[in-house]
Amino acid sequence: DLARAVFRKADLTAARMGHANLREAVLDETDLCEAYLQGASLARAHGSATLLTDANLSRADLSEARFPNAMASGVALHEANLSKAEFPEASLEGAWGLRVNAQGAALPKLRAAGANFAESDFRGVRAAGSIWQGAELFHVDFLGADLSGAEFEGANLTQARLSGADLSNARLVKAV
């Protein structure tokens, strides 16, 4: 049980922690690149500038987690729970996650170019100034989301639900 554990500046590269209990863990500047965290609980965990590049967080619980400036390019988030999580100014470029639950998440200035979040739930997210260039957002629910100033150039928004979303100053050039 690693609940409330403190891993400041730890090197956990390629760590095998599937289904681990990391609730409320502190992960400031921790390297979790290529870590296997499938099914892990990271609810209310937090870490500034945490490295999650190419990590597997599929089916993980990141509800109410806070990871400002996280570098999570290529991260796997299939069926992960990010409800009410905070990832301000984080990089999820090239991330993939079908059926992700990100209801009410705070994602301001998120960089998710080339990400695949098909069939995911982004209702009520706060993602002003976020970048979704070339992202696969097929059948994503953005109901009531703040997407003001967001960049969707070349993104696939086929069957996306945008009812009640704030798209003021958003760029949808070449989006389908």
N, C-alpha and C positions, 0 to 999 in steps of 0.2 A: 504494500500500500504506500503510494507516493503522494498522497493528498497533502497539500500545503508544503511540499518539499521546495527547497530553494536551490535553483541551478543557475546561478549568475555566471555568465561567461563560460559555461561548461561546454565541452566538446562531446556531443552525443551523436556524432555523425554515424549514420547507418545503424543506430540502436534499434533493437528488437523489443518494442514495448506494446505489442498488440493487446488490447483490452485492459491496459494499465489504468489505475486510478490516479490521475494527476490533477484532480479537482483543486482549484485555488493554488496551484503550483506557481512559483515565480520563475520565469524563464528569460530574464533580461539578457540580451546579447548571447543567448545560447544557440549553438549550432546543432540543429536537428535535420540537416540536409540528408536526404535519402533514408530518414528514419521510418520504421514501420510502426505506425500508431493506429492501425485499423481497429475500430471499435473502442478506442481509448476514451476515457472521460477527461476532458480538459475544461469542463464547465467552470467558469469564473477564474480560470488561469489567466495570467497576464505576463507579458514580456515585451519590452521595448527593443526594437531592432533584432528580433528573433529570426534566425535563418531556418526556413522550412522548405527550401528548394528541393523539388523532386521527392518530398516526403509523401507517405501514404496515410492520409487521414480519413479514408473512406469509412463511413458509418460511425465516425467519431462524434462525440458530444462536445461542441465548443460553445454551447449556449452561454451567453453573458461573459464570454472570454474577451480580453482586451489585448490586442497585439498591434500597437501603433508602429508604423514603419517596418512591418514584417516583410521579409523577402521570401516569397513563397511561389516563385515561378515554377511551373510544371507540377505543382502539388496535386495529388489525387484527393478529391472531396466527394466522391460518389456517395449519395444519401447521407451526407454529414449534416449535423444540426448546428447551424450558426445563428439561431434565433437570438436576437438582441445582443449579438456579439459586436465588438468594435474593432475595425481594421482601418483606422484612418491613415491615409497616405501609404498604404501597403501595396505590394506588387504581387498580383496573382496572374501575371502574364503567362499564357499557355497552360493555365490550370484546367483541370477537367473534373466535372462533377455533375452527373445526372441526378435529378431529383434532390437537389440541395435545399434544405429549409433555412432560409436566411431572413425570415420575417422579422421586421423591425430592427434589422442590423444597421449599424452606423458605418458607412463605407465612403466617407468624404475623400475625394481625390484618389480613390482606388484606381490602380492601373491593372486592367484585366484584358488587355489587347490579346487577341487570339485564344482567349479562354473558351471553354465549352461548358455551359451551364444549362443545357437543354432540359426542359420540363421541370425547372426549379421554381421555388417560391421565394420571390423577392418583394412580397407585399409590404408596403410601408417602410422600405429601406430609405435611409438618408444617404444618398450617393451623389451629392452636388459636386460637379467638377470631375467626375469619374471618367475613365477612358475605357471604352469597350470596342475599340477598332478591330474589325474582323472577327469579333466574338460570335460564337454559335449560341444564340439565345432563343432557339426554337421553342415555342410554347411556354416561355417564361412568364410568370405572373408578376407584373410591376404595379399592381393596383395600389393607388395612393402613394406611390414612391416619389421621393424628391430626386429627380434626375436633372435638375436645373444645371445648365452649362456642361452637361455630359457630352461625350464624343462617341458617336456610334458609326463612324465612317466604315462602310463595308460590312457591318454586322448583319447577321441573319436574325431578323425579328419576326419571321414568319409565325403567325398564330400567337405572337406575344400579346399579353393583355396589358394595355397601357391606360385603362380607364382611371381617371382621377389622378394620374401621375403629373407632376410638375415637370414639363419639358421646356420651360422657358430658357432661351439661349442655348438649347441643346443642338448639336450638329448631327443630322441624319443623312449626310451625303452618301449616296450609293448603298445605303442600307436597304435590305429587302425584307 
